[in-house]
Amino acid sequence: PSIDAYLGLTSSRWENYVRTMLGPERFDQLVSRTPLQRFYGYFSRDILRTALQAPGILEAASLSRVYTTNGTRKLKGALPRAYTVSHYSITADEQSSLDALQSAGLPLTGSVVLEDASPGFASAASPAAAGDAVIDLYSANEVVVTVNVTVPSLLVLTDAYYPGWEATIGGEEVPIWRANSLFRAVEVPAGRHAVTFAYRPATLSRGFWATLFSLVLVSALLVWRGGRAGG
């Protein structure tokens, strides 16, 4: 509903991620704090140059391209939009997640850091890809991913974790966990499955029921007035 709400829930996570990975002392040159610049991910030339010199930091945040005044730079090691893993670690909060990401070393491949999560299977002994993940539909309010894995796994979608998103597998809702501090992950059983992410914010639901109530009320009033006029 507003940039301010998005900043508090998502952009602040991105800022904290970059701060942790670069170190606070090198982070001080981050651009001005105007909401629009932060919302669109604008960085100063110095901080961007520093980030590009630190292998894995931007790639682990799934940034495949960086646009600068000198042109476009493609980051070859960027994490894919969707991928599967069977190795994970669990943390309790944001700072613990960032500490785990930093200590694990970058880039992250074959593993994921889950925040306040409870998968139903034990983590694999070592990091490794668990299978295939193919995006069949990608829109602003819905993402459908076909997953084919041989063991229970985690599907990681490198889109921002944000309230209002729901995930279903075979029509059954499954929890979405915060992955690598920034993204989303869901548990998938072994086999081939279609995983659907749909954006259904609570405000939209309340608006629907408020509109329906208003329509019913108006209809009742019209019927009541019509009855009085007929009488």
C-alpha positions as a Markdown table, in Angstrom:
| # | Residue | x | y | z |
|---|---|---|---|---|
| 1 | Pro | 0.0 | 0.0 | 0.0 |
| 2 | Ser | 2.9 | 2.4 | 0.4 |
| 3 | Ile | 6.7 | 2.6 | 0.0 |
| 4 | Asp | 7.1 | 3.2 | 3.7 |
| 5 | Ala | 5.5 | -0.2 | 4.5 |
| 6 | Tyr | 7.7 | -1.9 | 1.9 |
| 7 | Leu | 10.8 | -0.3 | 3.2 |
| 8 | Gly | 10.2 | -1.5 | 6.8 |
| 9 | Leu | 9.6 | -5.1 | 5.8 |
| 10 | Thr | 11.8 | -5.6 | 2.8 |
| 11 | Ser | 14.3 | -2.9 | 1.9 |
| 12 | Ser | 15.6 | -2.7 | 5.4 |
| 13 | Arg | 16.5 | -6.4 | 5.1 |
| 14 | Trp | 18.4 | -5.8 | 1.9 |
| 15 | Glu | 20.2 | -2.9 | 3.5 |
| 16 | Asn | 21.2 | -5.0 | 6.5 |
| 17 | Tyr | 22.3 | -7.8 | 4.2 |
| 18 | Val | 24.7 | -5.5 | 2.3 |
| 19 | Arg | 25.9 | -3.9 | 5.5 |
| 20 | Thr | 26.7 | -7.2 | 7.1 |
| 21 | Met | 28.5 | -8.6 | 4.0 |
| 22 | Leu | 30.5 | -5.5 | 3.2 |
| 23 | Gly | 31.1 | -4.5 | 6.8 |
| 24 | Pro | 29.6 | -1.4 | 8.5 |
| 25 | Glu | 32.8 | 0.6 | 8.0 |
| 26 | Arg | 32.6 | 0.2 | 4.2 |
| 27 | Phe | 28.8 | 0.6 | 4.1 |
| 28 | Asp | 28.8 | 4.3 | 5.3 |
| 29 | Gln | 28.9 | 5.5 | 1.7 |
| 30 | Leu | 25.5 | 4.1 | 0.9 |
| 31 | Val | 23.3 | 6.6 | -1.0 |
| 32 | Ser | 21.0 | 9.1 | 0.6 |
| 33 | Arg | 18.1 | 7.7 | 2.6 |
| 34 | Thr | 15.2 | 9.1 | 0.5 |
| 35 | Pro | 12.4 | 6.6 | 0.2 |
| 36 | Leu | 12.4 | 6.5 | -3.6 |
| 37 | Gln | 16.1 | 5.8 | -3.9 |
| 38 | Arg | 16.0 | 3.1 | -1.3 |
| 39 | Phe | 12.9 | 1.6 | -2.9 |
| 40 | Tyr | 14.5 | 1.3 | -6.3 |
| 41 | Gly | 17.8 | 0.0 | -4.9 |
| 42 | Tyr | 19.9 | 3.0 | -5.9 |
| 43 | Phe | 23.5 | 2.8 | -4.6 |
| 44 | Ser | 26.3 | 5.3 | -4.7 |
| 45 | Arg | 29.1 | 4.7 | -7.1 |
| 46 | Asp | 31.6 | 3.9 | -4.4 |
| 47 | Ile | 29.4 | 1.4 | -2.6 |
| 48 | Leu | 28.4 | -0.3 | -5.8 |
| 49 | Arg | 32.1 | -0.5 | -6.9 |
| 50 | Thr | 32.9 | -2.1 | -3.5 |
| 51 | Ala | 30.1 | -4.6 | -3.8 |
| 52 | Leu | 31.2 | -5.6 | -7.3 |
| 53 | Gln | 34.7 | -6.2 | -6.0 |
| 54 | Ala | 33.4 | -8.6 | -3.3 |
| 55 | Pro | 32.7 | -11.9 | -5.0 |
| 56 | Gly | 29.4 | -13.5 | -4.3 |
| 57 | Ile | 27.6 | -10.8 | -2.3 |
| 58 | Leu | 25.4 | -9.6 | -5.1 |
| 59 | Glu | 25.2 | -13.0 | -6.8 |
| 60 | Ala | 23.9 | -14.5 | -3.5 |
| 61 | Ala | 21.2 | -11.9 | -3.5 |
| 62 | Ser | 20.1 | -13.2 | -7.0 |
| 63 | Leu | 21.1 | -10.0 | -8.8 |
| 64 | Ser | 22.0 | -11.1 | -12.3 |
| 65 | Arg | 22.6 | -7.6 | -13.8 |
| 66 | Val | 23.9 | -4.3 | -12.5 |
| 67 | Tyr | 23.1 | -1.1 | -14.4 |
| 68 | Thr | 25.6 | 1.7 | -14.1 |
| 69 | Thr | 26.5 | 4.8 | -16.0 |
| 70 | Asn | 29.1 | 2.8 | -17.9 |
| 71 | Gly | 26.6 | 0.2 | -19.1 |
| 72 | Thr | 25.3 | -3.2 | -17.9 |
| 73 | Arg | 27.4 | -5.7 | -16.1 |
| 74 | Lys | 26.2 | -9.3 | -16.0 |
| 75 | Leu | 26.9 | -11.3 | -12.8 |
| 76 | Lys | 27.5 | -14.9 | -14.0 |
| 77 | Gly | 27.2 | -16.5 | -10.5 |
| 78 | Ala | 23.8 | -15.1 | -9.6 |
| 79 | Leu | 21.5 | -17.6 | -7.9 |
| 80 | Pro | 18.6 | -18.6 | -10.1 |
| 81 | Arg | 15.1 | -17.3 | -9.5 |
| 82 | Ala | 14.0 | -20.8 | -8.3 |
| 83 | Tyr | 16.1 | -23.7 | -7.2 |
| 84 | Thr | 16.0 | -26.7 | -4.9 |
| 85 | Val | 18.2 | -27.9 | -2.0 |
| 86 | Ser | 18.1 | -30.6 | 0.7 |
| 87 | His | 20.7 | -29.0 | 2.9 |
| 88 | Tyr | 19.7 | -26.3 | 5.3 |
| 89 | Ser | 20.5 | -24.5 | 8.6 |
| 90 | Ile | 18.0 | -22.9 | 10.9 |
| 91 | Thr | 18.3 | -19.6 | 12.7 |
| 92 | Ala | 16.1 | -17.7 | 15.1 |
| 93 | Asp | 16.2 | -14.1 | 13.8 |
| 94 | Glu | 17.5 | -11.7 | 11.2 |
| 95 | Gln | 20.9 | -11.1 | 12.7 |
| 96 | Ser | 21.5 | -14.8 | 13.2 |
| 97 | Ser | 20.6 | -15.4 | 9.6 |
| 98 | Leu | 23.1 | -12.8 | 8.4 |
| 99 | Asp | 25.8 | -14.2 | 10.7 |
| 100 | Ala | 25.2 | -17.7 | 9.3 |
| 101 | Leu | 25.3 | -16.4 | 5.7 |
| 102 | Gln | 28.5 | -14.6 | 6.4 |
| 103 | Ser | 30.2 | -17.5 | 8.1 |
| 104 | Ala | 29.1 | -19.9 | 5.4 |
| 105 | Gly | 31.0 | -18.1 | 2.7 |
| 106 | Leu | 29.6 | -16.9 | -0.6 |
| 107 | Pro | 28.3 | -17.8 | -3.1 |
| 108 | Leu | 25.6 | -20.0 | -1.5 |
| 109 | Thr | 24.9 | -23.1 | -3.6 |
| 110 | Gly | 23.2 | -26.3 | -2.6 |
| 111 | Ser | 22.1 | -24.9 | 0.8 |
| 112 | Val | 19.8 | -22.4 | 2.4 |
| 113 | Val | 19.5 | -20.6 | 5.7 |
| 114 | Leu | 16.0 | -20.7 | 7.1 |
| 115 | Glu | 14.7 | -18.3 | 9.7 |
| 116 | Asp | 12.4 | -19.6 | 12.4 |
| 117 | Ala | 11.4 | -22.6 | 10.3 |
| 118 | Ser | 10.6 | -26.3 | 11.0 |
| 119 | Pro | 11.1 | -28.5 | 8.0 |
| 120 | Gly | 9.7 | -32.0 | 8.3 |
| 121 | Phe | 12.9 | -33.7 | 7.1 |
| 122 | Ala | 16.5 | -33.7 | 8.4 |
| 123 | Ser | 19.1 | -31.7 | 6.5 |
| 124 | Ala | 21.3 | -33.5 | 4.1 |
| 125 | Ala | 24.8 | -34.1 | 5.2 |
| 126 | Ser | 26.4 | -31.8 | 2.7 |
| 127 | Pro | 25.2 | -29.0 | 0.3 |
| 128 | Ala | 23.9 | -30.2 | -3.0 |
| 129 | Ala | 21.2 | -29.4 | -5.5 |
| 130 | Ala | 18.1 | -31.6 | -4.9 |
| 131 | Gly | 16.6 | -31.6 | -8.4 |
| 132 | Asp | 14.9 | -29.4 | -11.0 |
| 133 | Ala | 12.8 | -26.2 | -10.6 |
| 134 | Val | 11.2 | -24.7 | -13.6 |
| 135 | Ile | 9.1 | -21.5 | -13.5 |
| 136 | Asp | 5.9 | -22.1 | -15.6 |
| 137 | Leu | 4.2 | -18.8 | -14.7 |
| 138 | Tyr | 5.6 | -15.6 | -13.4 |
| 139 | Ser | 3.4 | -12.5 | -12.7 |
| 140 | Ala | 3.1 | -9.8 | -10.2 |
| 141 | Asn | 0.6 | -11.7 | -8.1 |
| 142 | Glu | 1.3 | -15.4 | -8.9 |
| 143 | Val | 4.3 | -17.6 | -9.5 |
| 144 | Val | 4.0 | -21.3 | -10.5 |
| 145 | Val | 7.1 | -23.5 | -10.3 |
| 146 | Thr | 7.3 | -27.2 | -11.3 |
| 147 | Val | 9.6 | -29.1 | -9.0 |
| 148 | Asn | 11.0 | -32.5 | -9.6 |
| 149 | Val | 13.1 | -33.9 | -6.7 |
| 150 | Thr | 14.2 | -37.4 | -5.6 |
| 151 | Val | 14.1 | -36.6 | -1.8 |
| 152 | Pro | 12.1 | -34.2 | 0.4 |
| 153 | Ser | 13.6 | -30.8 | -0.4 |
| 154 | Leu | 13.2 | -27.1 | -0.1 |
| 155 | Leu | 12.2 | -24.9 | -3.1 |
| 156 | Val | 13.8 | -21.5 | -2.8 |
| 157 | Leu | 12.2 | -18.6 | -4.7 |
| 158 | Thr | 14.6 | -15.7 | -4.8 |
| 159 | Asp | 11.7 | -13.1 | -4.6 |
| 160 | Ala | 11.4 | -10.9 | -1.6 |
| 161 | Tyr | 9.7 | -12.4 | 1.5 |
| 162 | Tyr | 6.6 | -10.3 | 2.1 |
| 163 | Pro | 3.4 | -10.8 | 4.1 |
| 164 | Gly | 0.4 | -11.7 | 2.0 |
| 165 | Trp | 2.0 | -14.4 | -0.1 |
| 166 | Glu | 0.6 | -17.9 | 0.2 |
| 167 | Ala | 1.9 | -21.2 | -1.2 |
| 168 | Thr | 0.1 | -24.3 | -2.2 |
| 169 | Ile | 1.1 | -27.8 | -3.4 |
| 170 | Gly | -1.6 | -29.9 | -5.0 |
| 171 | Gly | -4.2 | -27.5 | -3.6 |
| 172 | Glu | -2.9 | -27.8 | 0.0 |
| 173 | Glu | -1.5 | -24.7 | 1.6 |
| 174 | Val | 2.1 | -25.0 | 2.9 |
| 175 | Pro | 4.1 | -22.5 | 5.1 |
| 176 | Ile | 6.5 | -20.1 | 3.4 |
| 177 | Trp | 9.7 | -19.6 | 5.4 |
| 178 | Arg | 12.1 | -16.7 | 5.1 |
| 179 | Ala | 15.2 | -17.9 | 3.2 |
| 180 | Asn | 18.7 | -16.4 | 3.3 |
| 181 | Ser | 17.1 | -13.4 | 5.2 |
| 182 | Leu | 15.7 | -12.0 | 2.0 |
| 183 | Phe | 13.7 | -14.7 | 0.1 |
| 184 | Arg | 11.1 | -17.4 | 0.3 |
| 185 | Ala | 11.3 | -21.2 | 0.7 |
| 186 | Val | 8.7 | -24.0 | 1.0 |
| 187 | Glu | 9.1 | -27.7 | 1.7 |
| 188 | Val | 8.3 | -30.0 | -1.1 |
| 189 | Pro | 8.0 | -33.8 | -0.9 |
| 190 | Ala | 9.9 | -36.2 | -3.2 |
| 191 | Gly | 8.5 | -36.4 | -6.7 |
| 192 | Arg | 7.1 | -34.0 | -9.3 |
| 193 | His | 4.9 | -31.2 | -8.0 |
| 194 | Ala | 3.5 | -27.8 | -9.1 |
| 195 | Val | 4.1 | -25.2 | -6.4 |
| 196 | Thr | 1.9 | -22.0 | -6.6 |
| 197 | Phe | 2.8 | -18.8 | -4.9 |
| 198 | Ala | -0.2 | -16.3 | -4.8 |
| 199 | Tyr | -0.4 | -12.9 | -3.4 |
| 200 | Arg | -3.5 | -12.6 | -1.2 |
| 201 | Pro | -3.0 | -9.8 | 1.3 |
| 202 | Ala | -5.3 | -9.5 | 4.3 |
| 203 | Thr | -6.3 | -6.0 | 3.3 |
| 204 | Leu | -7.6 | -7.4 | 0.0 |
| 205 | Ser | -9.7 | -10.0 | 1.9 |
| 206 | Arg | -11.1 | -7.4 | 4.2 |
| 207 | Gly | -12.0 | -5.2 | 1.3 |
| 208 | Phe | -13.8 | -8.1 | -0.4 |
| 209 | Trp | -15.9 | -8.9 | 2.6 |
| 210 | Ala | -16.6 | -5.2 | 3.3 |
| 211 | Thr | -17.8 | -4.8 | -0.4 |
| 212 | Leu | -19.9 | -7.9 | -0.2 |
| 213 | Phe | -21.5 | -6.8 | 3.1 |
| 214 | Ser | -22.3 | -3.4 | 1.5 |
| 215 | Leu | -23.9 | -5.0 | -1.5 |
| 216 | Val | -26.1 | -7.2 | 0.7 |
| 217 | Leu | -27.1 | -4.3 | 2.8 |
| 218 | Val | -28.0 | -2.1 | -0.2 |
| 219 | Ser | -29.9 | -5.0 | -1.7 |
| 220 | Ala | -31.9 | -5.5 | 1.5 |
| 221 | Leu | -32.7 | -1.8 | 1.7 |
| 222 | Leu | -33.9 | -1.8 | -1.9 |
| 223 | Val | -36.1 | -4.8 | -1.2 |
| 224 | Trp | -37.5 | -3.3 | 2.0 |
| 225 | Arg | -38.3 | 0.0 | 0.2 |
| 226 | Gly | -39.8 | -1.8 | -2.7 |
| 227 | Gly | -42.0 | -3.7 | -0.3 |
| 228 | Arg | -43.2 | -0.5 | 1.4 |
| 229 | Ala | -43.9 | 1.1 | -1.9 |
| 230 | Gly | -45.9 | -1.9 | -3.0 |
| 231 | Gly | -47.9 | -1.9 | 0.2 |
